[in-house]
Amino acid sequence: MSSTKTSLVKVDGRNFLIPFILVTSLFFLWGFAHSLLDVLNKHFQEILGITKAKSGWIQAALYGGYFLMGIPAGLFMKRFGYRKGIIMGLVVYACGAFLFLPATYIQTFEFTLLCLFIIACGLTFLETAANPYTTVLGPKHSAAQRINLSQSFNGLGWMIGPAVGGFLILGNTAEVGGNKFSSMALPYMVLGSFVLLVALMFVFTKLPEINEDEFEHHEAGTVTKPFWKHSHFRYAVIAQFFYVAAQTGINSFFINYVTETMPRFSSEKAALLLSLGFFFFWLGRISGSVIMKWIKPNRMIATYALVNVVTMLLVVANLGWISLIALFVTYFCMSIMFPSIFALGIRGLGAQAKPASSYLVMAIVGGALCPVFMGWIADKHGMQIGFLVPMVCFMIIFLFGYRGYREKSRKVASA
């Protein structure tokens, strides 16, 4: 056990175990927040009678917030550091969650989107800080392994969210005074309170402010040109855009796909199946952090993306249980993509990792576009046809892992 700690969170005699544990807790929080959206997506279709395309605006509000707040969050982090950025993100996150209480009285789709947008602004700070923070809390050679370990707790949040949301939101059909929005208040009030508690822990806990330059001077071949001129970084931004587009599209319409192609499942039961999908996602994160001891991250990305191209074809084919199993395999293979692309994208950037990470977070805007497009296709041609969109995304991710990053990394190393 001690050897694992040493390899992951100790460098130059410094032990970053406690900071690593605290930062890892943030991954759970934003995983839970994201997975609740997939329940809301179906919930609004039912209570408001809106189309799948319009329900996709739920994801657009959240991921649009990432896009708009990405650069300001990066600048804030550069000026005040990771710790204050994390605290800021948690406070904004909590404010957005607490706004769901007045949202149940205002009872408009648009105000709910505003709440989600504010939550997204907080999450942008957390992801901009936490992702690069994990990569420097230990040796460089284990950065991808470390971020995958942290992201496994993100997968745990994704797994628990649909089960809680399915029970408290989809499973709670009773209206309070004719208020169709009433079931949303409780889960977000509890979430907001927990987030504030975590924020207090960061306020009263002393964390080291990491200077990435300390870890870059010994890395052979590190270059000093601006981060946007690094081709491996640019390809990572593109790959991240399409990965988040694929993941968000699949998450958003998982419940729709199950209830429409397998009518014996209710929305609440389909939400439980979605939790099972996130269980495989979590298993993928755990196993991925171990497998990366022997297999390079870009090779795993390429292999898993190719598998997901096949699974999406099976989903489009609408083969009942075979298609559902293919969806579960898809979740397992998606698990390592976001953190691995992130770690590869900022590798070798030194102090520029802070502003560069904000662009990788901005690439999450792919999640704002895909659900609307998938919903539009589903409204016209059927839900299963909409899954052609993530299939194309996985093709592009395969190219990044197989050729794009590998070639450009050699150029960076030789610069």
C-alpha positions in Angstrom: 0.0 0.0 0.0 2.8 2.4 0.9 4.5 1.8 -2.5 1.3 2.8 -4.2 1.1 6.0 -2.3 4.7 6.8 -3.0 4.4 6.2 -6.7 1.2 8.2 -7.0 1.4 11.2 -4.6 5.0 11.6 -3.5 7.7 13.5 -5.3 10.9 15.1 -4.2 10.3 14.0 -0.6 6.8 15.7 -0.5 3.7 13.8 0.3 0.5 15.1 -1.3 -1.8 12.4 0.0 -4.2 14.7 2.0 -4.5 17.3 -0.8 -5.1 14.5 -3.3 -7.9 13.0 -1.1 -9.6 16.4 -0.8 -9.4 17.3 -4.4 -10.6 13.8 -5.4 -13.8 14.5 -3.4 -14.6 17.2 -5.9 -14.8 14.7 -8.7 -17.7 12.9 -6.9 -19.6 16.2 -6.6 -19.6 17.1 -10.2 -20.4 13.6 -11.3 -23.5 13.6 -9.2 -24.6 16.9 -10.5 -24.2 15.8 -14.1 -26.0 12.5 -13.7 -29.1 14.3 -12.2 -29.4 16.1 -15.5 -30.1 12.9 -17.4 -33.1 12.3 -15.0 -34.3 15.9 -15.5 -34.1 15.4 -19.3 -36.8 12.7 -19.2 -38.7 14.4 -16.3 -39.3 17.6 -18.3 -40.4 15.6 -21.4 -43.1 14.0 -19.2 -44.4 16.9 -17.1 -44.2 19.6 -19.8 -44.8 17.5 -22.9 -41.7 19.0 -24.7 -39.9 17.3 -27.6 -36.6 15.5 -27.2 -34.8 18.3 -29.1 -36.1 20.9 -26.6 -35.2 18.8 -23.6 -31.7 18.8 -24.9 -31.5 22.4 -23.9 -31.1 21.2 -20.3 -27.6 19.9 -21.3 -27.1 23.0 -23.5 -27.6 25.2 -20.4 -25.1 23.3 -18.3 -22.4 22.8 -20.9 -22.9 26.3 -22.3 -22.0 27.5 -18.8 -18.7 25.6 -19.1 -17.9 27.3 -22.4 -18.7 30.8 -21.2 -16.9 30.5 -17.9 -13.9 28.5 -19.1 -11.5 31.4 -19.8 -12.6 33.5 -16.7 -12.1 30.4 -14.5 -8.6 29.9 -16.0 -7.7 33.6 -15.4 -9.0 33.4 -11.8 -6.9 30.3 -11.2 -3.8 32.0 -12.7 -4.3 35.1 -10.5 -5.4 33.5 -7.2 -4.4 29.8 -7.4 -6.1 26.4 -7.3 -7.3 26.5 -3.7 -9.3 29.8 -4.0 -10.6 28.6 -7.4 -12.0 25.5 -5.8 -13.7 27.4 -3.0 -15.2 29.8 -5.5 -16.5 27.0 -7.6 -18.1 25.2 -4.6 -19.9 28.4 -3.4 -21.3 29.1 -6.9 -22.3 25.4 -7.3 -24.2 25.6 -4.0 -25.9 28.8 -5.0 -27.2 27.2 -8.2 -28.4 24.2 -6.3 -30.3 26.3 -3.7 -32.0 28.2 -6.5 -34.0 25.0 -7.2 -36.2 25.9 -4.2 -37.6 29.1 -5.8 -37.6 27.3 -9.1 -40.3 25.0 -7.8 -42.5 28.1 -7.2 -41.6 30.0 -10.4 -42.4 26.8 -12.3 -40.8 27.7 -15.7 -38.5 25.6 -17.8 -36.3 28.7 -18.5 -35.7 29.5 -14.8 -34.6 25.9 -14.2 -32.2 26.3 -17.1 -30.8 29.4 -15.3 -30.2 27.3 -12.1 -28.3 24.7 -14.2 -26.3 27.4 -15.9 -25.2 28.8 -12.5 -24.3 25.3 -11.3 -22.2 24.9 -14.5 -20.3 28.1 -13.7 -19.3 26.6 -10.4 -18.4 23.2 -11.9 -16.2 25.0 -14.4 -14.0 26.3 -11.6 -13.9 22.9 -10.0 -12.9 21.1 -13.2 -10.4 23.8 -14.2 -8.7 23.4 -10.9 -9.1 19.8 -9.9 -8.1 18.1 -13.2 -4.6 19.8 -13.5 -4.2 19.7 -9.7 -4.3 15.9 -9.7 -1.7 15.7 -12.5 0.9 17.6 -10.4 0.3 16.0 -7.0 2.9 13.4 -7.7 5.4 12.2 -10.4 4.7 13.2 -14.0 5.0 9.6 -15.2 1.9 8.6 -13.2 -0.2 11.7 -14.0 -2.7 9.9 -16.2 -3.0 7.0 -13.7 -3.6 9.5 -10.9 -6.2 11.5 -12.7 -8.0 8.3 -13.6 -8.0 7.2 -10.0 -9.6 10.6 -9.0 -12.0 10.3 -11.9 -13.2 6.9 -10.6 -14.9 8.9 -7.8 -16.5 11.0 -10.5 -17.8 7.8 -11.9 -19.2 6.9 -8.4 -21.1 10.2 -8.4 -22.5 9.5 -11.9 -23.6 6.1 -10.7 -25.5 7.3 -7.6 -27.1 10.3 -9.2 -29.6 8.5 -11.5 -30.7 6.2 -8.7 -31.4 9.1 -6.4 -33.0 11.2 -9.1 -35.1 8.3 -10.3 -36.4 7.7 -6.8 -36.9 11.3 -5.8 -37.9 12.9 -9.1 -39.2 10.3 -11.6 -40.5 8.0 -8.8 -42.3 10.9 -7.1 -45.3 11.6 -9.2 -47.3 13.3 -6.5 -47.8 17.1 -7.0 -47.8 19.5 -4.1 -50.6 21.9 -4.7 -50.6 21.1 -8.4 -46.9 22.0 -8.6 -45.2 19.7 -11.1 -41.8 21.0 -10.2 -42.0 20.2 -6.5 -40.1 16.9 -6.7 -36.9 18.7 -7.8 -36.3 20.7 -4.6 -35.2 18.0 -2.1 -32.3 16.4 -4.0 -30.8 19.8 -4.9 -31.3 21.2 -1.3 -29.4 18.2 0.1 -26.7 18.6 -2.6 -26.3 22.3 -2.0 -25.9 21.7 1.8 -23.2 19.0 1.2 -21.3 21.2 -1.3 -21.2 24.1 1.3 -19.8 21.6 3.9 -17.0 20.6 1.5 -16.3 24.3 0.8 -15.8 24.9 4.5 -13.4 22.0 4.6 -11.3 23.7 1.9 -11.5 27.0 3.8 -10.1 25.5 7.0 -7.6 23.0 5.5 -4.2 24.1 4.4 -3.4 23.0 0.9 -0.1 23.6 -1.0 -0.2 25.9 -4.0 1.5 23.9 -6.7 4.0 25.5 -9.1 4.1 23.3 -12.1 7.5 24.7 -13.1 9.0 22.8 -10.2 8.1 19.5 -11.9 8.9 20.6 -15.5 12.6 21.4 -15.3 13.6 17.7 -15.2 11.3 16.6 -18.0 13.4 16.0 -21.1 12.4 17.9 -24.2 10.0 20.2 -22.5 9.3 23.2 -24.8 8.4 26.8 -23.8 6.3 28.0 -26.7 2.7 29.2 -26.0 0.4 26.3 -25.2 -1.9 26.9 -28.2 1.1 26.3 -30.5 1.5 22.7 -29.1 -0.2 20.5 -31.6 -0.8 17.7 -29.0 -2.8 20.3 -27.0 -4.9 21.4 -30.0 -5.7 17.8 -30.9 -6.7 17.1 -27.3 -9.2 20.0 -27.3 -10.8 18.6 -30.5 -10.9 15.1 -29.0 -12.3 16.4 -25.8 -15.1 18.3 -27.6 -16.2 15.1 -29.4 -15.8 12.9 -26.3 -18.1 15.1 -24.2 -20.5 15.3 -27.1 -20.7 11.5 -27.3 -21.0 11.0 -23.5 -23.6 13.6 -23.0 -25.7 12.5 -25.9 -25.7 8.9 -24.7 -26.5 9.9 -21.1 -29.3 12.3 -22.1 -31.3 9.8 -24.1 -30.4 6.5 -22.3 -33.7 6.5 -20.5 -35.6 7.4 -23.7 -33.9 4.6 -25.6 -34.7 2.0 -23.0 -38.4 3.0 -22.5 -39.0 3.3 -26.3 -37.2 0.1 -27.4 -38.1 -2.0 -24.3 -41.5 -0.7 -23.3 -41.8 -3.0 -20.3 -39.3 -0.7 -18.5 -40.8 2.4 -16.8 -38.8 5.7 -16.7 -37.9 5.0 -13.0 -36.6 1.5 -13.8 -34.7 2.9 -16.8 -33.1 5.4 -14.5 -31.9 2.4 -12.4 -30.5 0.8 -15.5 -28.7 4.1 -16.2 -27.1 3.8 -12.7 -26.0 0.3 -13.7 -24.4 1.8 -16.8 -22.5 4.3 -14.6 -21.4 1.3 -12.4 -19.6 -0.1 -15.5 -18.3 3.5 -16.1 -16.9 3.4 -12.6 -15.4 0.0 -13.0 -13.7 1.3 -16.2 -12.2 4.2 -14.3 -10.9 1.9 -11.5 -9.5 -0.7 -13.9 -8.1 2.0 -16.2 -6.0 3.5 -13.5 -4.4 0.1 -13.0 -4.1 -0.9 -16.6 -2.2 2.3 -17.5 0.7 1.0 -15.5 1.4 -1.2 -18.5 -0.5 0.3 -21.5 0.0 3.8 -22.7 -3.1 6.1 -22.3 -3.3 7.0 -26.0 -3.4 3.3 -27.0 -6.2 2.7 -24.5 -8.1 5.6 -25.9 -7.8 4.3 -29.4 -8.8 0.7 -28.4 -11.8 1.8 -26.3 -13.0 4.3 -28.9 -13.0 1.6 -31.6 -15.0 -0.8 -29.4 -17.5 2.0 -28.9 -18.0 2.5 -32.6 -19.1 -1.1 -32.8 -21.3 -0.8 -29.7 -23.1 2.2 -31.2 -23.8 0.2 -34.4 -25.4 -2.5 -32.2 -27.5 0.2 -30.4 -28.7 1.6 -33.7 -29.6 -1.9 -34.9 -32.1 -2.1 -32.0 -31.5 -5.7 -31.0 -33.2 -5.6 -27.6 -31.0 -6.9 -24.8 -28.0 -7.2 -27.0 -28.2 -3.4 -27.7 -28.7 -2.7 -24.0 -25.6 -4.8 -23.1 -23.7 -2.9 -25.9 -24.7 0.4 -24.0 -23.2 -1.0 -20.8 -20.0 -1.9 -22.7 -20.0 1.7 -24.1 -20.0 3.1 -20.5 -17.1 0.9 -19.5 -15.0 2.1 -22.5 -16.0 5.8 -22.2 -14.7 5.8 -18.6 -11.0 6.6 -19.3 -11.4 9.0 -22.1 -12.0 12.4 -20.5 -9.2 12.2 -17.9 -6.7 10.6 -20.3 -7.3 13.2 -23.0 -7.0 15.9 -20.4 -3.7 14.6 -19.0 -2.2 14.1 -22.5 -3.3 17.5 -23.5 -1.5 19.4 -20.8 1.5 17.2 -20.6 4.7 19.2 -20.9 3.0 22.6 -20.6 4.5 23.6 -17.3 3.0 26.7 -15.8 0.9 27.1 -18.8 -1.2 24.1 -17.7 -3.6 26.5 -15.8 -4.8 28.5 -18.8 -4.5 25.5 -21.1 -6.8 23.5 -18.8 -9.5 26.1 -19.1 -9.6 25.5 -22.9 -9.9 21.8 -22.3 -12.8 22.5 -20.0 -14.3 24.8 -22.6 -14.2 21.9 -25.0 -17.0 20.5 -22.9 -19.3 22.7 -24.9 -19.6 19.6 -27.2 -22.1 18.4 -24.6 -24.3 21.5 -25.2 -24.7 20.7 -28.9 -25.0 16.9 -29.2 -28.2 16.4 -27.2 -30.1 19.0 -29.2 -28.9 17.4 -32.5 -29.6 13.9 -31.2 -33.0 14.9 -30.0 -33.8 16.5 -33.4 -32.9 13.3 -35.2 -34.8 11.1 -32.7 -38.0 13.2 -33.1 -37.8 12.7 -36.9 -36.4 9.2 -37.3 -36.5 7.4 -34.0 -34.4 7.3 -30.9 -32.0 4.6 -32.0 -31.0 6.5 -35.1 -29.9 9.4 -33.0 -27.1 7.2 -31.6 -25.3 7.5 -35.0 -24.1 10.9 -33.7 -22.0 9.5 -30.8 -20.7 6.8 -33.2 -19.2 9.5 -35.4 -17.7 11.1 -32.3 -16.0 7.9 -31.2 -14.5 7.6 -34.7 -12.8 11.0 -34.2 -11.6 10.0 -30.8 -10.1 6.8 -32.2 -8.1 8.9 -34.7 -6.7 11.0 -31.8 -5.6 8.0 -29.8 -4.2 6.1 -32.7 -2.4 8.7 -34.7 -3.0 12.3 -33.7 -1.5 12.5 -30.2 1.2 9.9 -30.8 2.8 11.7 -33.8 2.5 15.1 -32.2 4.0 13.9 -28.9 7.1 12.9 -30.7 7.4 16.3 -32.2 7.1 17.9 -28.8 9.6 15.5 -27.3 12.2 16.3 -29.9 11.7 20.1 -29.9 
